[in-house]
Amino acid sequence: MTPLDHQQILDHLSVGTVVLNSRLEIVFWNRWMSEHSAITLDDARGRVIHILFQGLIKKDFVKKAREVFRRGQPVFFTNKVHQTMFPFYAGRSYIEPALKPMQQTVILSPVKNDDNRVTQLLLTVFDITDWIDYRDRLLQSKDELEKLSHTDELTQIPNRRSLMEQLAQELFHHNRRKRPMALAVIDLDHFKEVNDRYGHQTGDQALFEVARTISDSCRNYDIIGRYGGEEFVIMLPDSKREQALATCERVRQRVENNKFCHSRQAMRLTISIGLACKDAQEKIEVEDLFQRADAALYRAKENGRNRVETDC
């Protein structure tokens, strides 16, 4: 095979290929390098590569190139550590049509003679822009799916699964650190009548509005979630009974005073709340705290609804 045949093969590669001598002068580079650098082989040949591309100096290119000559082992430059080695653009990305900086992996490999002595370096530039884009999109999709799996689709607040996970974590820390905490279980009053009279679409809108009203009425670090159906839960970290009761009353009053619109007509809703409180010294399990809050909610329903009842 003639040298020209070798050059034709290298020119057809979709990676950059450069041959350097011991002075790091360019002996050869392929068409890919010419296209991305806008420098022909004739203009590049004989030029010192880190003078032609000044950015290589800052990325320890010369030092690593000397190591390859000395040790005879290849070295790698990854985009994660060294970012963009060469100032090229990925203008032919299959994902993004606009020009953008090319993400690269660069390998410096030794070229040895018959005496096993390194006489030249083979520099290879891989365009990994599309791979990075695909990876980032997959990670973004993973994050979005993770968020969706913990979010109630209708109300856009944490769902039951997320709620129970957070409650277990919060209660564990509050028990260990001897801090007070409260749990409120909320149920919409006569919600079946809303669905029967106005339809489930209106009922869904009412649930969304109630969830938003509850969220707006709580502190930033309180945790609000939909437990299921027309039932919501509020976790109140570091809250004593008086603080938690004041928050629940505020939530109840704002829901009662809010006008939920249906076909341009105002519709009023009320809620009943059962509140369970854990004092600083008490250690309690999730199931027990929930049971106490549920019992308080049952009393609120029995005593006329649209009220807050506590477990003590």
Secondary structure, DSSP 4 states (H G I P E B T S, - for coil): --HHHHHHHHHT-SSEEEEE-TT-BEEEE-HHHHHHHT--HHHHTTSBHHHHSTHHHHTTHHHHHHHHHHH---EEE-HHHH--SS--B-TT-SS--S--BPPEEEEEEEEE-TTS-EEEEEEEEEE-HHHHHHHHHHHHHHHHHHHHHTB-TTT-SB-HHHHHHHHHHHHHHHHHHT--EEEEEEEETTHHHHHHHH-HHHHHHHHHHHHHHHHHHS-TTSEEEEEETTEEEEEEET--HHHHHHHHHHHHHHHHH--EEETTEEE---EEEEEEEE-TT----HHHHHHHHHHHHHHHHHTTSSSEEE--
